[in-house]
Amino acid sequence: MIFLKALNTGKRIRVNSEIRTIQGVILNSIQNEIRARKFDENPIAPWSLIIGKDSGESTVEDFDDIDDFNGYSVSSITEYPGYSYSVQVKYVSLDNGTFNLNPNPVVQTNFKCATVTVVHNTQPAITDMMIISSGL
């Protein structure tokens, strides 16, 4: 009986590890997709005031800049049933060498923070934030 419990524990650990690995793969894939877009709709400052999709952008293939991903989510991934993800994008400010993730008031800055959360229905979500610069 003890052997079976140990065997089941080992299997559970491997399954949990596999789920975490897939969550990481999905997270990395979405982050790379976001990074592949330009910083903003406008080629130079002032940057767009509105964070989110622009008119005519209904699918991820239409997204042409980082903030188009704001509010984007997929509730079921075809290749990975049981997994989902969501993205939030916002401007962040750099105050005395430290990023302020909640500037008040919110203003256009040369930095956007993209937060990606990947969920599996049996494990805690994993979340990662990346701060992307306009390059200026």
N, C-alpha and C positions, 0 to 999 in steps of 0.2 A: 504494500500500500504506500509506504514512504517513497519507494522508487517511482511509482506512478505520479505522486504529488510533485516530486522533483522534476520528472519528465514534463509534466504540464506547466510547471513554473518556467522551465527552460524554453518551452514553446511560446509561452505568453510573452516572455522577455524578447524573443526573436521577432514575434509579430509586432509588438510595440515599437521595437527598433525599426522594423520595416516601414511602419506607418509614419514614424518620425522622419525617416529618410525620404519618403515620398512627399511629405509635407515640405521638406527642405528643397526638394527638386522643383515643386510647384512654385514655392516662394521665389527661388532663384530665377526661374523662367519668367515670372511676372515682372520681377525687378529688372531683368534684362530688356524685356519688352518696353518698359517705361523709360529706361535709360536710352533706348534707341530713338526716342522722339526728341524733337528740339525743345528748348527750354520754354518757349512761349510762342503764341500766335504772332506777336509782334517781333520783328527781327532785332530791334533795339529797344531800350527803355524809352518811354514808360511802358511797363508790362501791362497785360490785360488786367482789368479790375476784377472781372468775374472769373472765378475758379470753377471749371467744369466744362462740359461739352459745348462746342459752338454749334450753331444751326447747321444742319446737314450731316452731323456726325452721330450716326445711330448705332454703328457697330465699332468694335475695337479696331478693325481694319481702317476705319475712317479717322481715328485719332491721329492728330498730327503734332500734338505737343503734350507735355507732361501733365498739365492740369486737366486735360480731357478725361483722365482716369479717375478724377474725383467722383466718388459715389459708385464707381463701376464694381459690379460683383457678378460672380458666377455661382449659382446655387448647386450645380451638379456638373462635374467635369466628366466628359464622355470616356476619356482614357482611364480615369480614376474614380469610379463610383464611390460615393460616400465622402468625397472631399468637396470643399467649396472654398471660395476666397472672396475677399473684398479689399477695396483700395480707397484710401482717403488722401487727398492732397491739399496742402495749405501753404501759404507764405509763412516763412519764419524770419526772424531778424537776428542779426549778430550784434550783441550788446557786450562791449568790453571783452571781446574774445570768446564769449559764450553764446551758444545759440539759444534764443528765447523761442520756445515752441508755441507760446500763446501771447504774441504781442498784442497790446491793447493801446490804441486802436489797431485793427488789422490794416496794414498798408502793403502796397506792392514793394517787394524787396528783391535783391538779386539771388534769393535762396527760396527754394520750395522743398517741403518735406513730404515725401510719399510714404505712407504707412500701409503695409500689406499684411493682412491677416489670413492665414490658411487654417481651415477647420476640418477635422475628421470627426465623424459622429461618435467615436469611442475614445478619443483622446483630447486633452486640452489643446486649445488653439495655439499656434505659434504666430508671433507678430514681429516684424522687423521694420525699422524706419530708416530711410536714407534721405540725406539732405543733398540736394542737387543745386549746383551753382549755375548762374547764367554764363559764367566764364568771364565776366567783366570785373 
